[in-house]
Every structure is written in structure tokens, then in C-alpha cells.
């Protein structure tokens, strides 16, 4: 059988926090590898939820993907995540990103995504080692700062959320892991892994681990699962893709790897925004490009394809109204 990536669950900020804790416990009972927590500006802050999940679980890894460095100065990131490590020894994984540019600019910052995360990694890594850090960066600086307690995990893995080529190159050069966002087809992921690995090799570093976020719908009834996946994909498309055909280069690259012509995606977006149902607008190509959906065996086959593309861990967001039972169903089938 093809080697499967590790299976994790992604807990979005939109979830009721009490429900999210229940899913965290369900994921640990099903022997999943990790919980990944997403934070975006102006949604719920994730540290209270992560801390509660740390207390309610014993084994499962806790991945923060991501904390944005504009709303959390690098010194604060080190303070908070060193303290979190005391609740969950050896289980914490730190994902760093620059956040959503349009939202960050509303806070009065000049948005410099590459410089901001480079400064952040330098400062946080030194503080987590227990060093005194002085760093004069383009975005963030620190002058002779040190944590006043001993960080419990000096080697905490630091992941970067990277998508564009320059960001992927930076990830390979500086980070311990890559986070690939939702709505990225396998062809795009394969290309991203190649850029990161080449950059890491040029810097004399080991290849970073790769985590990819993917929506998932698993049901004994394959057609039901595919319908659920189309609803999630429709929501994500309308949330993340611009109207019309004037797209950033990154969106062009993602769609190019989907196997769906740009003109068709533009038309589908317009129809979705007019209120047409996802089942009528989106065909099976969208499910194949942007989700893992079907029976448990279908999902196993698809997960193996992610593993073959160089993805080490897939963090699933379960569609539908029964995620806890879906987690158990898929985990049981994979065992």
C-alpha cells in the first residue's frame, strides 16, 4: 500500500470553542497526529482554545497555524508559546505568517510579508533557546531581550505559511516546516515542496516538514460526501477569489494546477455570487482539485496521493454536521 501522510484535524476560528474542544478530544481518541488551529485578524483569538485543548488532551500535537506577527510582536510570540509549552510538554508546533494583507493594513502597518516573518523567526528562535537577542530588522527589532523563565522546548519546530515563490524560498532557508493553505491542488503542492526542498538544500538545512490544509467530506454514500465537499469549496472560492478576471499571480498559479480553465472558474464564481447552488455550478473537477471526499476508501486513496506529492501531514477540516463521527469513521478505516 502507498505510504499515507500523518492525519491531523484543523480547527477553524469560526467553530464554537466548546465544540472545538470536543473535536480535539475526539481526534485524540481516534489517534490522529495533531490539532492545527487557524487564527486570522478579527476572529476569535486562538490561545485560550489551544490552552484548553492542551489541558483536555495528553498526547496529540498542538500546531498553531498561524499566529500573525503583526498582531503578536515576536517577543510576545516567544513569551506566549514558551508558556504554552509548559501546559503541553513536547507537543507544541508554532506556525508563523504575516496575516491577511488587507486586514493588516487596516491596523496602520506597512505590509511587508517576507521581511516581517524573517525578523520574527530570528527573534523567536533566539528567545526560545534562552538566548539574549539583539536584532535590528526591517519590520521588527529587539534590543538585548531575554525571557525571564526557561523555555521548556528550545527546539520548538517553527513552520511558515508560505504560498508565493519568494515566500517558499524563505521557508526552505529559515523554517522547520511549511504550511500549505486550503484550496491548493496537488500539482501546486508538489511544486511548492520542490521549491522549499531546493532552498533548504542550498542553505545546508534538512528539508522542512510539510503540512497541508484540506477540506474533507467522508461518508459511506460517496455522492453525499461529494455534495458536502462542493458546498465547502463554493464557500471558500467566493471568500478567497476576487470577482472578475483580474487576479493576483498566485491565484493564477493555483488555478493553473487545478486543471480547470480560468474562464470557467471566473464564470463559476459569478454564478455562485448570484446565489446559484454549488451542486449546479461546480462539477467533479472542483472536488478533485480542492478537497478529499467520498467513501473512506476514496479518501485513503486521495491521502496517499498527497503523500506521494511530498506532503508529510494532512490537516483535515471535516464538512457537514457530524465531524466527530466522521473523524472516527475515517480513522478506523485508515487503521
Order of alpha helices (4+ residues) and beta strands (2+ residues): beta-alpha-beta-alpha-beta-alpha-beta-alpha-alpha-beta-beta-beta-alpha-beta-alpha-beta-alpha-alpha-alpha-alpha-alpha-beta-alpha-beta-alpha
